[in-house]
Amino acid sequence: MWPVPVTQTDFERITSHLEPATNELASVNYFKERDSASSSAAADKLNQFPYILEKQLDGRCTFLTDELRCHLHENFGETAKPSMCQLFPYTFTEAPDGFYAGLSFAASGVLFNSGRSLEQQRDFLKTRLALFKKLFPNLKLDWSTIQLYDGKPLKWVDYLLTEKSLLKIFCPQAAPPTKNDDTTDNTEVKLTINKQLLMASALLTELVPKEVDLDHETLLDVLPAQTDLVIVRHLLDFFLPADSYAARRDAFGAHVFKQHLTQPPDIVQMLISNETSVPLAQICRLKLGHLDDSADELLSRFVYCRIFSKLYFGPGFAHLSVISGLHHLGLLIALVRIRLKFLHFYNSYKVGLNVNIIEMTMPPVSFIEVAELIRGLERRLSSLQYSKEVAVSLQVLLESPLRFERIMALSE
């Protein structure tokens, strides 16, 4: 759905395959020059990509055939594709102790957890890492200023110990055993993603001295619950918009967000048609339909991968502290669940049900519904630009364990 950046070498290689004499598709305009006016860090990272691939009206790549296969790969081999397509779905993050490999959940194979594990792909990963270094030779992340919370520096070796404990919570093989009072057997009980996230938040909060106030409840002259709804409403529209193929917004709307934080509307509303809106609080009161184990496990894998890849805090994500970064990551999961509630409202409204009498409990949620939302979320994260002002606001607002608990409760 998002434009694929193309290097000059990619451009020359691909156009050589699209000469009119050899390819009937050559008349199609496949490229356009990338807008290089922005001076953001995200834009600077793409300096070596002067072009982007054009997209079809439905957001699909123009090289995608009717059989849903890549025209370039199918006819000219894997190396004919743009370098970024060759890199996909692998991601790499350079840290003080080396490179960490991850995966993009925009890929169907990753969503469905199919194929070989990364551990089994070590040799191939080395070739992808070499390509990554070639594409981003000047990308250096500074991890020297990471913080546990605002004002509390964290050494890298101490962070790794903390991360090890976090990963145990979300690892599928690490479900904590619980003892049944009626027997002497221990049985493994898989925690839901919400419980995993709350456990992770509690683990980090225990590292904070009791005299430190992370909740900042008096920071805004607004009811905390109202602030929660404003945060959810703005991030929901940004990360999981109702129309995923609408005009793309890479930058978060800081001005309106700040205005609503200090002067929130009397009722935070969600539009379900041009004429009808519903209070967000009413949507959140819906009991989320049952997620089967595969859907809940997908959410856990997404969180695990973002943590392992270091893409949730510090230079890996908006320079948030570890605590605010984890809460932001958990908030993204809450947004997926709240969007599912909204879709139930929307679909019920479409068939003529009065929005005030819609059943308070949803039907079960399919794996595919969750997977497509995670795919959209991943795509948005890949091009995200938080301004410094927004990042500072989220650092303070999401540091609060109480706020995190309240927002997770909205998604239950």
C-alpha positions as CSV (number, residue, x, y, z in Angstrom):
1,M,0.0,0.0,0.0
2,W,2.9,2.4,0.7
3,P,5.2,3.5,-2.1
4,V,8.3,1.4,-2.5
5,P,11.5,3.5,-2.6
6,V,13.8,2.8,-5.6
7,T,17.5,3.5,-6.0
8,Q,19.0,4.8,-9.2
9,T,20.5,1.4,-9.9
10,D,17.1,-0.3,-9.3
11,F,15.5,2.2,-11.7
12,E,18.1,1.5,-14.5
13,R,17.9,-2.3,-14.0
14,I,14.1,-2.4,-14.1
15,T,13.7,-0.1,-17.0
16,S,16.1,-2.2,-19.0
17,H,13.6,-5.1,-18.6
18,L,10.7,-2.9,-19.8
19,E,11.9,-1.9,-23.3
20,P,9.0,-1.8,-25.7
21,A,10.6,-4.3,-28.0
22,T,10.6,-6.9,-25.2
23,N,7.8,-6.0,-22.9
24,E,4.2,-5.1,-23.7
25,L,3.9,-3.4,-20.3
26,A,6.6,-0.8,-21.0
27,S,4.2,2.0,-21.8
28,V,2.9,2.0,-18.2
29,N,4.4,4.7,-16.0
30,Y,5.9,2.7,-13.2
31,F,7.9,5.3,-11.4
32,K,7.7,8.8,-10.0
33,E,10.3,11.0,-8.4
34,R,10.3,10.8,-4.6
35,D,9.4,14.1,-2.8
36,S,12.7,15.0,-1.1
37,A,11.5,18.3,0.3
38,S,11.2,16.9,3.9
39,S,14.2,17.2,6.1
40,S,13.0,14.7,8.7
41,A,15.1,11.8,9.9
42,A,12.8,9.4,8.1
43,A,13.3,11.4,4.8
44,D,17.1,11.6,5.3
45,K,17.2,7.8,5.6
46,L,15.8,7.6,2.1
47,N,18.3,10.1,0.4
48,Q,19.7,7.3,-1.8
49,F,16.2,6.5,-3.2
50,P,15.4,9.1,-5.9
51,Y,12.2,7.3,-7.1
52,I,9.3,5.4,-5.8
53,L,7.1,2.8,-7.5
54,E,3.7,3.9,-8.6
55,K,0.7,2.1,-7.2
56,Q,-2.6,0.9,-8.7
57,L,-5.8,2.7,-7.5
58,D,-6.5,-0.1,-5.0
59,G,-3.0,0.4,-3.5
60,R,-1.4,-2.7,-5.0
61,C,1.9,-2.6,-6.8
62,T,1.7,-2.0,-10.6
63,F,4.0,-5.0,-11.1
64,L,1.5,-7.3,-9.3
65,T,-0.1,-9.6,-11.9
66,D,-3.7,-10.8,-11.9
67,E,-2.4,-14.1,-10.4
68,L,-1.0,-12.0,-7.5
69,R,2.6,-12.7,-8.5
70,C,5.4,-10.2,-9.0
71,H,5.9,-9.6,-12.8
72,L,9.6,-8.8,-12.4
73,H,10.4,-11.8,-10.2
74,E,8.4,-14.2,-12.3
75,N,9.9,-13.1,-15.6
76,F,13.4,-11.9,-14.8
77,G,14.3,-13.4,-11.4
78,E,14.4,-12.2,-7.8
79,T,17.3,-9.8,-8.4
80,A,15.3,-7.9,-10.9
81,K,13.1,-6.5,-8.2
82,P,13.7,-3.2,-6.4
83,S,16.3,-3.7,-3.6
84,M,13.7,-2.9,-0.9
85,C,11.5,-5.7,-2.3
86,Q,14.5,-8.1,-2.1
87,L,15.0,-7.1,1.5
88,F,11.3,-7.5,2.4
89,P,10.1,-8.9,4.8
90,Y,13.4,-8.8,6.8
91,T,14.3,-5.9,9.0
92,F,17.6,-5.1,10.8
93,T,18.4,-2.9,13.7
94,E,22.0,-2.0,14.7
95,A,22.6,-2.0,18.4
96,P,25.7,-1.7,20.6
97,D,26.1,-5.5,20.6
98,G,25.4,-6.2,16.9
99,F,22.6,-6.4,14.4
100,Y,19.2,-7.8,15.3
101,A,17.0,-9.3,12.6
102,G,13.2,-9.0,12.6
103,L,10.3,-9.4,10.3
104,S,7.6,-7.2,8.8
105,F,4.1,-8.2,9.6
106,A,3.0,-6.7,6.3
107,A,4.0,-10.1,4.8
108,S,1.4,-12.9,4.7
109,G,4.0,-15.5,5.5
110,V,4.9,-13.7,8.7
111,L,1.2,-13.1,9.6
112,F,0.5,-16.8,9.2
113,N,3.7,-17.9,10.9
114,S,4.7,-20.1,7.9
115,G,8.1,-21.0,6.5
116,R,11.3,-21.5,8.3
117,S,12.3,-19.7,11.5
118,L,14.9,-17.0,11.4
119,E,17.3,-19.3,13.3
120,Q,17.1,-21.7,10.3
121,Q,17.8,-18.9,7.8
122,R,21.2,-17.7,9.2
123,D,23.1,-17.9,5.9
124,F,20.4,-16.2,3.9
125,L,20.0,-13.5,6.6
126,K,23.7,-12.7,6.1
127,T,23.0,-11.9,2.5
128,R,20.0,-9.7,3.4
129,L,22.1,-7.9,6.1
130,A,24.8,-7.1,3.5
131,L,22.0,-5.7,1.2
132,F,20.7,-3.6,4.1
133,K,24.1,-2.2,4.9
134,K,24.6,-1.3,1.2
135,L,21.2,0.5,1.1
136,F,21.7,2.4,4.3
137,P,25.5,2.9,4.7
138,N,25.1,6.0,6.9
139,L,22.4,4.7,9.2
140,K,23.8,4.9,12.7
141,L,21.6,4.7,15.8
142,D,22.8,6.3,19.0
143,W,21.7,4.1,22.0
144,S,23.8,6.0,24.6
145,T,20.8,8.1,25.8
146,I,18.2,5.4,26.4
147,Q,16.1,5.8,29.5
148,L,14.0,3.5,31.7
149,Y,11.7,6.4,32.2
150,D,12.1,10.2,31.7
151,G,15.3,11.3,33.5
152,K,16.5,7.8,34.3
153,P,19.4,6.7,32.1
154,L,19.8,3.0,31.4
155,K,23.0,1.2,30.5
156,W,22.8,-1.1,27.5
157,V,23.8,-4.2,29.5
158,D,21.1,-3.4,32.1
159,Y,18.6,-3.0,29.3
160,L,19.4,-6.4,27.8
161,L,18.7,-8.0,31.2
162,T,15.3,-6.2,31.4
163,E,14.5,-7.2,27.8
164,K,15.2,-10.8,28.5
165,S,12.5,-10.8,31.2
166,L,10.1,-9.0,28.8
167,L,10.6,-11.5,26.0
168,K,9.9,-14.4,28.4
169,I,6.4,-13.0,28.9
170,F,5.6,-12.9,25.2
171,C,7.4,-16.0,24.1
172,P,4.9,-18.7,23.1
173,Q,6.9,-21.4,24.9
174,A,7.1,-19.4,28.0
175,A,3.6,-19.6,29.4
176,P,3.8,-19.5,33.2
177,P,2.7,-22.7,35.0
178,T,-0.1,-22.5,37.5
179,K,-0.9,-25.1,40.1
180,N,-4.4,-26.7,40.2
181,D,-5.6,-26.8,43.9
182,D,-7.4,-30.1,43.3
183,T,-4.4,-32.0,41.8
184,T,-0.6,-32.1,42.2
185,D,-0.1,-31.5,38.4
186,N,1.2,-28.2,37.0
187,T,-0.6,-27.2,33.8
188,E,0.5,-24.4,31.4
189,V,-2.0,-21.6,31.0
190,K,-1.5,-19.3,28.0
191,L,-2.0,-15.7,29.0
192,T,-4.0,-13.5,26.7
193,I,-2.1,-10.7,25.0
194,N,-3.7,-8.0,27.3
195,K,-2.6,-9.9,30.4
196,Q,0.9,-10.3,29.0
197,L,1.1,-6.6,28.3
198,L,-0.1,-5.7,31.8
199,M,2.4,-8.2,33.3
200,A,5.2,-6.6,31.2
201,S,4.2,-3.1,32.4
202,A,4.2,-4.2,36.0
203,L,7.7,-5.8,35.6
204,L,9.0,-2.4,34.4
205,T,7.2,-0.4,37.0
206,E,8.8,-2.5,39.7
207,L,12.1,-1.1,38.7
208,V,11.0,2.5,39.4
209,P,11.5,3.9,43.0
210,K,8.2,4.4,44.8
211,E,8.8,8.1,45.2
212,V,8.8,8.6,41.4
213,D,5.4,9.7,40.1
214,L,4.9,8.2,36.6
215,D,1.2,8.9,36.4
216,H,1.3,12.7,36.2
217,E,-2.5,12.9,36.9
218,T,-2.4,16.6,37.7
219,L,-0.4,17.5,34.6
220,L,-3.6,18.3,32.6
221,D,-6.7,20.0,34.0
222,V,-8.8,17.3,32.4
223,L,-10.4,14.1,33.7
224,P,-7.8,11.3,33.1
225,A,-10.4,9.1,31.4
226,Q,-11.2,11.9,29.0
227,T,-7.6,12.2,28.1
228,D,-7.4,8.5,27.5
229,L,-10.2,8.7,25.0
230,V,-8.6,11.6,23.2
231,I,-5.3,9.6,22.9
232,V,-7.1,6.5,21.6
233,R,-9.3,8.5,19.1
234,H,-6.3,10.3,17.5
235,L,-4.0,7.3,17.3
236,L,-6.8,5.1,16.1
237,D,-7.5,7.4,13.1
238,F,-3.8,7.6,12.4
239,F,-2.7,4.0,12.7
240,L,-5.9,2.2,11.6
241,P,-8.0,4.6,9.6
242,A,-11.4,3.6,8.5
243,D,-10.3,3.8,4.8
244,S,-6.9,2.2,4.6
245,Y,-6.6,3.3,0.9
246,A,-7.4,6.9,1.6
247,A,-4.7,9.6,1.0
248,R,-1.6,8.6,3.0
249,R,-0.6,10.6,6.1
250,D,2.9,9.9,7.3
251,A,3.0,12.7,9.9
252,F,0.8,12.7,12.9
253,G,-1.5,15.7,13.3
254,A,0.2,17.4,16.3
255,H,-1.8,20.7,16.4
256,V,-5.3,19.1,16.8
257,F,-4.0,16.5,19.1
258,K,-2.5,19.1,21.4
259,Q,-5.6,21.2,21.3
260,H,-7.9,18.2,22.2
261,L,-5.6,17.2,25.1
262,T,-5.9,20.7,26.7
263,Q,-9.5,21.4,25.6
264,P,-11.1,18.0,24.9
265,P,-14.6,17.8,23.3
266,D,-17.4,17.2,25.7
267,I,-17.9,13.7,24.0
268,V,-15.1,12.0,22.0
269,Q,-17.0,10.8,18.9
270,M,-16.4,8.3,16.1
271,L,-18.0,8.8,12.7
272,I,-19.9,5.8,11.3
273,S,-21.5,7.7,8.5
274,N,-21.6,11.2,7.1
275,E,-24.6,12.0,9.4
276,T,-24.1,9.6,12.4
277,S,-21.4,9.5,15.1
278,V,-21.1,7.3,18.2
279,P,-19.3,8.1,21.5
280,L,-16.0,6.3,21.6
281,A,-16.8,5.3,25.2
282,Q,-19.9,3.5,23.9
283,I,-17.9,1.5,21.4
284,C,-15.3,0.6,24.0
285,R,-18.1,-0.7,26.3
286,L,-18.7,-3.5,23.8
287,K,-17.3,-6.8,25.0
288,L,-14.8,-7.8,22.4
289,G,-15.7,-11.1,20.6
290,H,-13.7,-14.1,21.4
291,L,-10.2,-14.2,19.7
292,D,-9.1,-17.8,19.0
293,D,-5.7,-18.9,20.1
294,S,-4.1,-18.2,16.7
295,A,-5.3,-14.6,16.6
296,D,-4.1,-13.9,20.2
297,E,-0.8,-15.6,19.4
298,L,-0.4,-13.4,16.4
299,L,-0.7,-10.3,18.6
300,S,1.9,-11.8,21.0
301,R,4.3,-12.5,18.1
302,F,3.9,-8.9,16.9
303,V,4.8,-7.6,20.3
304,Y,7.7,-10.1,20.7
305,C,9.2,-9.1,17.4
306,R,9.0,-5.4,18.0
307,I,10.7,-5.9,21.4
308,F,13.4,-8.2,20.1
309,S,14.1,-5.9,17.1
310,K,14.4,-2.9,19.5
311,L,11.8,-1.1,17.4
312,Y,9.7,0.2,20.3
313,F,11.9,2.7,22.2
314,G,14.9,4.9,22.0
315,P,16.3,5.5,18.5
316,G,14.4,2.4,17.5
317,F,11.1,4.3,18.0
318,A,10.6,8.0,18.5
319,H,13.2,8.1,21.3
320,L,10.7,7.0,23.9
321,S,11.8,5.6,27.2
322,V,11.5,1.9,27.7
323,I,8.4,2.2,29.8
324,S,6.7,4.7,27.5
325,G,7.8,2.7,24.5
326,L,6.3,-0.5,25.9
327,H,3.0,1.3,26.8
328,H,2.9,2.7,23.3
329,L,3.4,-0.8,21.8
330,G,0.6,-2.1,24.1
331,L,-1.6,0.8,23.0
332,L,-1.2,-0.3,19.4
333,I,-2.6,-3.7,20.4
334,A,-5.5,-2.0,22.2
335,L,-6.1,0.0,19.0
336,V,-6.5,-3.2,17.0
337,R,-9.0,-4.5,19.5
338,I,-10.9,-1.3,19.7
339,R,-11.0,-1.0,15.8
340,L,-12.6,-4.5,15.8
341,K,-15.3,-3.2,18.2
342,F,-15.8,-0.2,15.9
343,L,-16.2,-2.5,12.9
344,H,-18.9,-4.4,14.7
345,F,-20.7,-1.1,15.3
346,Y,-20.3,-0.1,11.7
347,N,-21.5,-3.4,10.2
348,S,-24.5,-3.4,12.6
349,Y,-25.3,0.2,11.5
350,K,-25.1,-0.8,7.8
351,V,-27.8,-3.4,8.2
352,G,-30.1,-1.0,9.9
353,L,-29.7,-1.7,13.6
354,N,-30.1,1.3,16.0
355,V,-26.6,2.0,17.3
356,N,-28.1,2.4,20.8
357,I,-29.4,-1.1,21.0
358,I,-26.5,-3.0,19.3
359,E,-25.7,-6.1,21.3
360,M,-23.1,-5.4,24.0
361,T,-21.2,-8.6,23.2
362,M,-19.7,-9.2,19.8
363,P,-19.6,-12.5,17.9
364,P,-16.2,-14.3,17.7
365,V,-13.4,-12.5,15.8
366,S,-11.7,-14.4,13.0
367,F,-8.0,-14.7,12.6
368,I,-8.2,-13.0,9.2
369,E,-9.8,-9.9,10.7
370,V,-7.0,-9.5,13.2
371,A,-4.3,-10.3,10.6
372,E,-5.4,-7.6,8.2
373,L,-5.4,-5.0,11.0
374,I,-1.9,-6.0,12.0
375,R,-0.8,-5.8,8.4
376,G,-2.2,-2.2,8.1
377,L,-0.6,-1.3,11.4
378,E,2.8,-2.6,10.3
379,R,2.6,-0.6,7.1
380,R,1.8,2.6,9.0
381,L,4.7,2.0,11.4
382,S,7.1,1.6,8.5
383,S,6.6,5.2,7.5
384,L,5.7,6.8,10.8
385,Q,6.8,10.4,11.5
386,Y,6.1,11.7,15.0
387,S,7.2,15.3,15.4
388,K,9.4,16.1,18.4
389,E,6.4,17.8,20.1
390,V,4.2,14.7,19.7
391,A,7.0,12.4,20.9
392,V,7.5,14.4,24.0
393,S,3.8,14.5,24.7
394,L,3.5,10.7,24.3
395,Q,6.6,10.2,26.4
396,V,4.9,11.9,29.4
397,L,1.3,10.7,28.8
398,L,2.2,7.0,28.2
399,E,4.6,6.8,31.1
400,S,1.7,6.3,33.4
401,P,1.0,2.7,34.4
402,L,-2.6,3.7,35.5
403,R,-3.3,5.2,32.1
404,F,-2.0,2.1,30.4
405,E,-4.3,-0.1,32.6
406,R,-7.3,2.1,31.7
407,I,-6.6,2.0,28.0
408,M,-6.1,-1.7,28.0
409,A,-9.4,-2.0,29.8
410,L,-11.1,-0.1,27.0
411,S,-10.1,-2.8,24.6
412,E,-11.3,-5.8,26.7
